[in-house]
């Protein structure tokens, strides 16, 4: 690393954000790299490769990704930076880093683009089509319609909430709160009609255009009209933004990044459709603390329990479409976290059915027990039956068939590694479509 190079200067709190990336990216790469022939990390605003924090030079998100190339897990990296000077520094930083790690041969797995990511995103999405990808969008003014919506649309085909796309998004709510209040005193339609604008009107026009790009529309203005306190506006701006992301992603983890005084600097939002990825980041919400800076999970005013939330959402959607016994069975299954994997149903069903097998096999070994005076196991209201593993799997297959007949599950044909066909089950997307939440209902 050349000490004479000019790197971006950042506050001490930036270390927390980088620490989160350093923690998540290796786990993501390890898990995905074992299962997929190719996967991508796309840094949409890569900068110079290094960040200057106080008087210390630390690796930025681009070099955190490059570090994983040493493990040879079919990872490919796309680095985008529109500023020519920063781009040239980025290229040199990456090459010097790889040389220092004896990984210069891995340079061919990195694509560099000196372009505006909003203009090149269509080409990038075409290049990575069908591959699992992790995006890092570290810019306070990333446009929703031009960038995030296009990335999120990958999750809608061939069915809603398709897995394989995850994003870390920088969201500067304090900045929006600071400048948004002055903007709502003006109507954009009136400003564009005026021939001559005052200096204040010119500034307001630019901010309105910027905010409209960030949110994709003018819905943010309602928050400034309805809430007078800065704290309330910041929380509701974050809620509004996450609500827009929920069109494409089931899970969102908003993390608040604060300075050493405890002052909120910005939010770092992680979105995914994979429960395990969500849970990995969620578990780290209070675990990253560096030199007085802290990155925390923001619960938006209510306590959040991932498993309880999964039970509530699923049972709410299925309540009127399945029998009471089946509803009780699903309720029992959803009380446990599951790490079971199989090719016969997608990841969202793994945690449901593994518990079923686990409980029935535990009954075989006598682990299941009744309370004094109890004759049956609640909530199934059936006697304990000893079953073999084969019978348990048969029971599971019968349950899958029943749920498929009721159109709660859908299935599609897949081919395994030895060219044998099998059915892969997944929850009918219409049962998982999130409800349309009105802004006025945010409490």
N, C-alpha and C positions, 0 to 999 in steps of 0.2 A: 504494500500500500504506500503510495506516494504521499508524504505528509504535506507537500506543497500544493496539492490539489485543493480546490474549493468545494466544500461539502455543505449541504443544507444544515442550518442550525436549528435545533429543536429544544424544547423544555425537558426537564428531568422526567416528567410524566410519560414522555414517549417511550422510555424504557419498559414500562408496563405493557404497552401495546406490543412491542417487539418480543417481549418475554412470552406473551400469549401465543404469538405466531411460532416462536421457537419451541413451544411446548406442544402445540397442536399439529403442525406440519409433519414432524417425524412420525407421529402415531398414524396420521392419515396416510402418509406415503407407505408405511410398513404394511398396513392392513390392505390398502388398495393394490399395492405392488405385488402382493402374493396371489391375487386373484385375476388381475387384468394384464393383458399384454402391453398396454400403453395407457398412461394417464398424464394429465397436464396440470401445471400451475401457471396461471396467467396473472402477472402483476401489471395492472392497467396504468399505473402511474409510478414507475419504478424509481424515478429520481436518479441519484448518482451512484447508488449501491451502498454507500455508507452514510451515516447520520452523525452530525456533530452535536453532542449533547454536553452542555457546559464546555469543558476543555477536553472531552474524551471523544474519540472516534469509535463508533460501534457499527456493526453490520446492520444494514437495512433489510427490508423484506426480500429484496432480490437475492442477496447473498445468503440469507437464511434458507431460501429455496435451493440455491445452488449447492449448498452443503450436502443435500441429500443425494447428489449425483454419485457420491463415493460408494453408495450401497448398491448400485447397479440394479435398480428395480423398475427399469423401463419408464422412468420419469422423464418427461420433456417439459421445458420451461419456455414461456413466451414473455419477454420483457418489452414493455411499451413506454416510451418517454418522448414527449413532443418537443421539448426544448433541446435545440441542437447542442448547446454547450454541455448541458446535463447528460445528454445521450452519449456524447463522446467520452465523458468522464465515466459513465456507466460501463461502456464497453471495455475501457482500460481497467476498471476496477474488477470486473468479472474475470478478465483474462489473467490479471495478476493473482487473483485469489485462486483460480484453478491451477495455475503454475505452482503456487506455493503449496498446494495440496497434492501435487503430482496427478492432476486430473485434467490436464489440458486436452486430452483426447475426447473428453466429454463435452467439449465446447460445441461440437456438432449437434448436440441435443438442445441447444439454446437458440431461440430465434430472437433477433433484435429488430425492433420497429421504431424508427424515429417519426412517429405520426401521432396525431390526436386520436386517442383511443375511441372516442365517439364516432370517428369517421372510418376507422379500420375494424371495428368490432364485427361487422357482418362477415368480413373475410376471415377473421380469427375463428368465429363460430363455425364457419364452413370447414375450416381446417381441422377442428377438433370434433367434428360431428360424430356422435355415437360414443365418445370416450368420456370417462369420468374426469371431472375438472374442478379445480379449486381456484376461485377468483379472489384477488385482493384489490379492492378499490379504495385507495387511501387518498381521497381528495374531498374537500368539504363541499365542493359544488358539482359533484357527479350528477349529470342529468338523468332523470328517471326514465323518460320516454326514449331518449336516444341511446342509453346504455343499459341501465338495470333492467328495464322491461324486456329488452331484446335478449339479455342473458337469461332472465327468468322464463322466457317463452320456451326454453329448452325443456322445462319441466312439464309442459302441457301436451307433449307428443311422445308416445302414442296414446297416453292416458294422463289425466290430471295428476299432479304431484309426483311425477316420475323422479326417481332418484338419480344421482350421478352429477348433480350440480350443487356446489356450495359457494357461498360468498362471505367474505369479511368486508363490511362497508363502514367507512368513516362517516359519521353523522354529527355535524357541529351544531347542536341545538342552541347552545349559549350564543353563538354568532347569529343564528337566525332570530333569536329572541331580541338581541341587541339592536339589530337593524330593521327588523320587521315592523316594529311599532310605528315608526315614522312613515313607512310605506303605505299603511292602510288609510292614511289621511288623503290619499290620492286614488283616483280611478284611472286605471291604465288606458281605458278607451278615450278619456279626456286628454291625457298626456300626449298620445300619439296624434291627436287632431290639432294640437296647438302648434303654431308656426315657430314661436320663440318660447323657449323654456328658461326659467331661472336656474341658477346653479343648484339650488335645492331640488327643483323638479327634475333636473337631469339625473341627479343622484338617485332620486326615488324611482325614476323610470328604469334605471339600470338594475336596481335591487329587486324591483318587481319582476323583471325579466329573468333575473338570476334565480329567484325563489320559485317562479313558475317552472323553470327547468328542473330544479331539484325535486319538486313534488309532482311534476307532470301536469299540474293544473293550478287553479287559484283557491283550492280548498283550504290552504294554510291561513288565508285572510280571516276566516270565520273564527279561528282560535284567538287572534288578536282583538277581535271585536267582542268576544264573549268572556275573556279572562284578562284581568288587570295585573295580577301578580306574576312576577317573572317565573317563580317556581312552577305555578300552574301552567303557564304557557309552554315552558320547556317540556314538561311531562306530556302535555297534550300534542305538542309537535312530534314528539317521539312516538306516541300512540298512533297518530295519523300516518306517519311514515311506515311503521310496522304493519298497520292495517293494509296499506297498499302492497307491501311485500307478501302478505298472506294470500294474495291472489295466486302466488306461484309456490310458496313454501309453507309447509305445515308448522315448522318449528322456527322460532326466532329467539336469539339470546342477546338482549341489549346489555352491554357492559359499559358502566360509567368510568371514565378515566379522570382521576383527580390529581391535583398537585400536592406538594408536601403539606400545604395548609388545609387540605381537605376541600378546596374549591373545585367544582366541576369544570373540566376543560372541554370534553366532548364525549360522544358515545362511539363505541366500536360494536357494530351489530353483526352477529353471525346468523346466517339463515341456511337451512338445510331441510331435506325431506326424509332424512335417515335418523331414526330415533337414537342409535348408538352414537352417531356424530354429535347430535344435539346434547346427549348426556355427557359426553367427554368434555365439551366446552362448559356446560352448565356446572359440572363438578368443580371446575377451576375458578368459579366466579369470585371466590374469596381467598384464593390460594396464592395470588401473585402480588407480592408486596416488596418493592425495591426502593431502598433509600427514602422511605417516607411517602412514596407514591403508591396508590392502590387502584386496582382495577376490580370492579365489583359488578355482580349481577343486579340489574335494576328491575324490581318486581312490579313497577308501575302501580304501586299503591295496594297490592294484594299479595298474600302469600301464595307461592306457586309450588305445587308438588307434581313432578312429571308423571308419576304413575297414577295418582289420583285424577289428574287432568285427562290422561288417556282413557281411564275408565269412564269418566263423565262424558267425554266427547263421543266415544263409541256407543255406549249404552243409550245416550240421548238420541242418536241417529237410528239405532236399531230397535228401540223400545217398542214401536208399534208394528214391527214386521216379523218378530220372532216370538215363539211361545215363552211362557213364564219359565219353564224348566231350562230352556236354552239360554235365556237371559241370566238366570242364576248361575249357570255353568260358566258363561263368559265372565260374569262378575267375579267368580271364584278364581278363574284363570288370570284375570287382570291384576290380581293383588301381588304379583311377584314380578321381579325383573328377570329377564330371560336372555341367555347368550346362545341359545340353540340355533343351529344353521342347517338348512336343508334346501335342496333344489326344487322341492315340490310346492313351496309357496313363498311369496316374497317376504322381504325383511320385516314388513309391518305386521305380519302374522306370526313371526318366529316367537315373540315373547308371549303370545297367547297360547299357542299349542304346546310349547315345550313344558309349560307348567302342568298342563293336562297330563302329559306322559309322566312327568316327574311324580305327580301326586298318585297316579294309579300304580306306578311301580313301587312307590313307598308303601302303599297299602299291602303289596305283595310281601314286603319284608317286615310287615308288622309295625311300621313306624307310625302309621295313622292310629290315633287313639280317640276314644269317646270319653266325654266328661261323665262323672258319676250320675247314674240314672238316665243317661242319654242312650237311645237305641239306634239312632241313625246319625250320619254325618251331615250337618247343616253346611251349605244350603241345598245340597242335592237331595236330601230326604231319602237316601237309599242306604242299604246295608253295605258294609265294607266287603268288597269282593276281591279275592286274590286273583291276579291276572299275570300272564306271562308277557314278556316284551312283545311277542308276536301279536297277542290279543290286544295289547295297548295300541300298537300301530294299526291294527284292523279297526279298532274303535275310532282312532283318529281319522282314518280314511273314510269311514262311514259318516263321521261328523262333517268332514269336508264336502262329501257328496250331498248331505242334507242341506247345508248352507248354500251350496251351488244351486240346488233345485229351487230354493227360496229366493234365488237371485241376490242373496247377500254377498256371495263370493262370485267372482268370474274366473275363468281359466283360459289359458292359451297354450298352444303347442310349443315346446322347446326341444332342442336336440342336445344331449349331453356330450361329454368328451369322447365317448366311443360310438357316436352316431346313433344312439338309441333315443327314440322319442319319449317324452313324458309331458304331463300336464303341470303347469305352474299356476297356482292359485293366487289371487290377490283380491282385496276388498273392493267391491263395486264402488267406483269413484263417486257416484251420486250420494253415497252415505258419508263420504268424507269431505264433501264440499263445505268450506267454512261459512257460517252465517254472515250475511251482509250487516255489518255493524254501523249504525248511524253515528255521526260525530257527536250529536247531542246526547247520546246515551253513554258516553265515556264518563265513568264515575271513579 
